[in-house]
Amino acid sequence: MGSGTDARLNVALTGNPNPNIQKVTNQELITKTIALEKMQQAQNYAWNKSGISPDKFNSWQADFNKKVKPEVFAFDAMTPKQQQDFVTRKTKDGSLGAFRKDLTSMVQQGFIDIPGR
């Protein structure tokens, strides 16, 4: 799903961009898998709605991947503890507002459901 997706999912889940998979718990693997599936579904949905000719898919996909924030897709699949830790980190670094804006945008575009529903 684009360059840096794995590192950004690591940061979303643990606050640590360490890609060392041996240290990742089963829950984190499940959460990442769900997030990646949701991202793929969103990409497919957006592509089908775009009406762009197939020969322009690669450039469209690159642009789409730049706009998509992996943590938005991971949030609903996180455990309550992971969500709490995530919100705490985002609050501390001042990016909670941007996350909420990204989340709202993805919901409004129909890419994901409102978390918790």
Secondary structure, 3 states (H helix, E strand, C coil): CCCCHHHHHHHHHHCCCCCCHHHCCHHHHHHHHHHHHHHHHHHHHHHHHHCCCHHHHHHHHHHHHHHCCHHHHHHCCCCHHHHHHHHHHHHHHCCHHHHHHHHHHHHHCCCCCCCCC
